Amino acid sequence: MAKANLHIIISLFSLGCTQLPKQIPQDFQLLIESTAIQPGANGNYALMIRRTASTDQYELIRNYDNTIHKLTLSTYGVHRLYDALRNANIFQLKNSYADMSVLDGANTTLTLHANGRIKVITMRNTQPEELKAVSSILREFEMEIR
């Protein structure tokens, strides 16, 4: 019985270590990079969300084919994004997702820095269901920057 209880405690401790903290950590940064699979195709894209150096705000930096746009994000928006990443249990997701039935499309890399940890997920023409809410929030941010 004591061995079973120890196993449960270890499992709960391990689960807690793989989750993001409730509060946004100082080192929170999200980078999304996407490139076309077909050689020579247009559409290189990067989106970064990071804390600004001089203030306690967050900025979104979008680079689409070497055209850069910046936007200061609302605290509410950043909290929504962070909560969506927490709810996705991002550190428990696989490191790679691919739909090889699609010949063209995009390779996308998501890199999250948070709480002294880094998670990198590569996606080819697909993404895990757990990241759908994150993608939706990022699209909202992009609509603000256009």
C-alpha positions in Angstrom: 0.0 0.0 0.0 2.8 2.4 0.9 4.5 1.7 -2.4 1.3 2.5 -4.3 0.9 5.8 -2.5 4.5 6.7 -3.2 3.9 6.0 -6.9 0.9 8.4 -6.9 2.9 11.1 -5.1 5.7 10.8 -7.6 3.3 10.9 -10.5 1.6 14.0 -9.2 5.0 15.7 -8.6 6.1 14.8 -12.1 2.8 16.2 -13.6 3.3 19.4 -11.7 6.8 19.8 -13.1 5.6 19.5 -16.6 3.0 22.2 -16.3 3.4 26.0 -16.8 3.0 28.0 -13.6 -0.3 29.9 -13.2 1.4 33.3 -13.4 3.2 34.4 -16.5 6.9 33.9 -15.8 9.4 36.7 -16.5 11.1 34.7 -19.3 7.9 34.0 -21.2 8.5 34.2 -25.0 6.7 32.5 -27.9 8.1 32.2 -31.4 6.3 30.7 -34.4 8.3 30.3 -37.6 6.8 29.0 -40.8 8.3 28.2 -44.2 6.9 26.8 -47.4 7.8 23.2 -48.1 8.2 23.8 -51.9 11.6 25.2 -52.7 11.4 28.8 -53.9 7.9 29.3 -52.6 7.1 32.6 -51.0 5.8 33.0 -47.5 8.5 32.9 -44.9 6.9 34.0 -41.7 7.9 34.5 -38.1 5.8 35.7 -35.2 7.4 36.5 -31.8 5.7 37.5 -28.5 8.1 38.7 -25.8 8.3 41.0 -22.8 9.6 44.4 -23.8 13.0 45.3 -22.3 12.0 48.7 -20.9 8.5 48.0 -19.6 6.4 45.2 -18.2 4.4 45.0 -21.5 4.5 42.4 -24.2 5.0 43.1 -27.9 4.2 41.0 -31.0 6.8 41.2 -33.8 5.7 39.8 -37.1 8.1 39.3 -40.0 6.5 38.3 -43.2 9.0 38.0 -46.1 11.3 40.6 -44.4 8.5 43.1 -43.7 8.4 43.7 -40.0 5.4 45.0 -38.0 5.2 45.5 -34.2 2.3 45.7 -31.9 2.1 46.2 -28.1 -0.3 43.5 -26.8 -2.9 44.0 -24.1 -2.3 42.4 -20.8 -5.7 40.6 -21.2 -4.6 39.2 -24.6 -1.3 37.9 -23.3 -3.0 36.2 -20.4 -5.5 34.6 -22.7 -2.6 33.2 -24.8 -0.7 32.0 -21.8 -3.7 30.3 -20.4 -4.4 28.6 -23.7 -0.8 27.3 -23.7 -1.2 26.1 -20.1 -4.5 24.4 -20.9 -2.8 22.7 -23.9 -0.3 21.1 -21.4 2.3 22.2 -23.9 5.2 20.5 -22.2 3.4 17.2 -22.5 2.8 17.4 -26.2 5.0 15.5 -28.7 7.9 17.3 -30.3 6.8 16.6 -33.9 3.5 16.4 -35.8 3.3 15.7 -39.6 0.6 15.0 -42.2 2.7 13.5 -45.0 -0.3 13.1 -47.3 0.0 16.8 -48.2 2.8 17.4 -50.7 3.1 21.1 -50.4 2.1 23.4 -47.5 4.3 24.6 -44.6 6.7 23.6 -42.0 6.0 25.4 -38.7 8.0 25.5 -35.6 6.7 26.7 -32.3 9.3 27.5 -29.6 8.2 28.4 -26.1 10.5 29.8 -23.4 8.8 29.8 -20.0 9.9 29.3 -16.4 13.5 28.4 -17.4 12.4 25.7 -19.8 12.1 25.5 -23.6 9.6 23.5 -25.6 10.0 23.1 -29.4 7.3 21.6 -31.5 7.7 21.1 -35.3 4.6 20.7 -37.4 4.3 19.8 -41.0 0.8 20.6 -42.5 -0.9 19.8 -39.2 -1.1 20.8 -35.6 -2.3 19.0 -32.5 -5.9 19.7 -31.4 -4.5 21.0 -28.1 -3.0 24.0 -29.9 -6.2 25.1 -31.7 -7.1 27.7 -29.1 -3.5 29.1 -29.2 -3.7 29.4 -33.0 -7.1 31.2 -32.7 -5.7 33.8 -30.3 -2.6 34.3 -32.5 -4.9 34.9 -35.5 -6.8 37.6 -33.4 -3.4 39.3 -32.7 -2.5 39.2 -36.4 -5.8 40.9 -37.3 -4.8 43.8 -35.0 -1.5 44.2 -36.7 -2.7 44.4 -40.2 
